[in-house]
Amino acid sequence: MILYFSGTGNSLSAARLLARETGDTAVHVIDLTTHCGTCRGIQDKVIGFVFPVYFGDLPDPVREFVEYTRFAPSTYFYAVATCGGTAGNALYNLKEILEQKRCRLSYGRAVPMIANSTATWKKGVTYDFSRLDEARKKLISIATAVQARTVNTDEARRSLAGSLMATSLVRHMGKRRFAISVDTDACTGCGICERLCPMHNIIIKNGKARVGDRCVSCMACAHWCPSGGILVHGHAISREDQYHHPDIEVKDLFLR
């Protein structure tokens, strides 16, 4: 089983490619917890985690899922951290959490793709889509390593940059920088953001989107909004600057 978390499609695309290459199945961690409640246990012989890096760490839903789920110690665990540049401490922290559960991360790799945060502070973004071609090549090599049950966690090391980003002060500043709000004049109440939000943090009420307090800064709502009704730090991301993985459609990310 491949367990993924994705906002604008990078990690979903990676999980699908790995599933295709290894003959496995990709499942959104939120879908799994929604339909199964607190997951009591997964006994698969091979489990992969595919997730983006937020503030140099695991997304909170992935961390919580791993912490509260029982796994078999004999399972071969591997992880892929999609990122704009570095995995920070995401792979290291996953390894530590698994070890606390008497499990072992056998293989971990960072896969640089395209950061969806750039458009929140810069206009007229030119995305380098050649990075996705390089990512596909790396993912295929990862799939080969997984099938061979390769053991290599060289990239699952603690980094200084990741440690700095994980401090409460930096996280607080980051949350403020990526704070989501709604432009009620621009919002059409189409409901895309409500269906996309992995935290069920957005609802449509009286024809307008309303944002709660459980945002994890995945940026899905802002990058998929067709009307500019979702604001990041008070600013809308233009249609030209919106990013989502070219192999992924918005309906692919709708939660079940």
N, C-alpha and C positions, 0 to 999 in steps of 0.2 A: 504494500500500500504506500502511495505517495501522498503525504498530507501537505497541502499548500495554503498560503494566505496571499492574497493579491488585491491591489487597489486599481492600478491602471494597466494590468495585464502582463507585466514582465514575468512575474513568478508563475502565473497561470500558464503562459507560453512555455516556460522552462519545464514545469511539471508535466505538461502534455507531451513535450518532446521526450522527456525521460521515460514516461509511461509507454510511449510508442516504441522506444528503443529497447526497453527492458521487458515489455509484455506485462506491465503492471497497470494499476488503476490509480488515477489522480482524484483526490477528494478534498474539498475545501474544509478546513478545520471547523469553520463556523457551521457549515451544513451538518457536519458530523455531530457537533455538540447540540445543535438545535433539535435534531431528530432523535438523538440518543440520550439527551440530558447530560449529566456528568458522566463522561465515558469511564466505565468501570475498568475496562481492560481491553487491550489489543494484543493478540497473540501471534500476529504475523511474523514469519521468519525474517522478513526484510521490511524495514520501514524507512522511508525517505522523508525528510522535511525540506520544503522549498519555501523560502520566505524573503521578503525585502528587508533591508536594514534601516531601522529608524533610530536616529540619535545614537548611532554606533552600537545598536543592540538589537535583540529580538523584538518583533512587534509584541505588545502585551498579550494579545489573544493567543499567540503561539506559546509564549512562556507559560501562561496559565494552563493551557491544554496539556503541555508536557508535565507540568508540576502535578496536575490532578488526575492524570491517567496512569493506570498500571500497565506495565510492559513486561514481557518475558526477558530476563537477563541474557538469555542466549540469542536474542534478536540481533541481526546485523543492522545497525543504524548508520545512515549517512545523511548529510545535510548539504544543501546548496543555498548560499546567501546571495541573492541578486542585489546589486548595489550600483551606485554611480561611480564609485572608485574603490573603496575599501570596505571590508566587512566589519571593521572596528572590533568589538569584543563579542559580536553576535555568535560566531561559531564556538568561541571559547566558553561563553556563558551556557550555551546549549550543552556542551560537553560536561560542564560542571553540574548542571541540573540532572543530566542522565546518570552521572556517577553517584550523585546523592541517592538515586533510586536503584543503585547497584546494577546499572546498565552501562554500556560503553558506546561512545560515538566512534565508529570505526573509520569513517571517511568524511572529510569536510572540505568544501571548496567554495571560494567566492567567485562569482561570475559577474564582472562589470557589464552593465547594460546602459540604459539611459535614465538619468535621474529625473523624476517628475517634479522635483522641488525647484528646479532652475527658473521655471516660469513664474514662480511666486515672488521673485525679486528682480526679474529681468524681462524686458519686453523685446520682441523681435528675436526670439530664440532660434538658433539654427541647430537642429538636432543632427548628430552624426550617426546615421542609421547603419553605417558600416560596423559600428560596435555590436550590433545585433548579429551580424554575420559571424563575427569573432566569437560571440557568445554561443551561437549554435554549434560551432566547431568544438568549443570547450565542453558543452553539454554532452555532445556525442562521446567525447573521450571520457567524461564522467560516467556515462552509462556503461561504457566498456569496463571501466574500473569496478563499478558496482556489480556487474555480472560476474566478474572474476573475484568478487569479495575482497577487493584490495583494502589494506589497512594503511591509512595515511592521514594523519591529522596535523600535519605541519602548519597548515593555515589556521588551525583552531588555537591560536595563541593569544594571550592577553596583549593588547596594544596600548600605548600611552594615549594616542588620540582617542581610542574607544573609551578608555577610562575617563578622560576629561569630558567627553560628550555625555557620559552616563551620570555625571554628577547632578544632584538635584537642581542646582542653580542653572546649569546649561539646559537641562530638560525643561525647566520652567520657562526660560527665555525662548526655547524652541517652540514650546506649546503656544506661547503668546505670538511668536512670529508666524506660526501656521494656523492661527485661530480662524475657525470657519464661522461665517455669518451669512445672512440672506439679504439680498437686495429685493425687497418686496415689490418694487416697481418692475424689475426685470423678470422676476420669477413668474413662470406661467402655470405652476402647479402640475407639471407633466408627470411627476412621480418617479423619474429616473433615479434621482439621488436617494429617495426612500428605498427603492429596490436594490440599489447598489451598496448602501452603507453596511459594512460587515459588522458594525456594532449596534445596528438597529437604533441609531442615534438621530435619525432624521425621520420626521413624519410630515405628511401633508395635512394641514388643518385649515379649513376655510379657504381652500384653493391656493395656499401658499406653504412653502417648505418651512419647517421649524427645526432648529438644531438643538440637541440636548447637550449634556455635559460629559459624554463618554467618548469623545473624539480621540482617535489614535494617530491622526495626521497622515492618513493613507492618501489623501488628495483625490480619491476617486470621484467624489461629488463635483469638485471644481473642474477637473479635467474632462468629465463627461457631460457637464451641464450644457444644453444646447442654446441657452438664452443669456448666459452670463449672470444668472441669478444667484450663484454661489460666490461668495467673496472670501478671499484669503487675506487676512490682515487688512481688511477693508477694501481690497481691490479684486476685480474680476480678472480671470485669465481669458484672454481673447481666444477666439476659435483658432486663429493661426498659431497661437502659442500652446494650445492644449496638446498634451501628449498621452497617447495610449498605444500599446504595442500593436503594430500593424496587422498581426495575425489574430488579434482578439477583437470581437465585437462586444458592444455593451451588454447584449443579452447573455453573453457567456459568463458575465460576472454577476448577474442577478442571483441573489440568494434564493434557495429553494424553500 
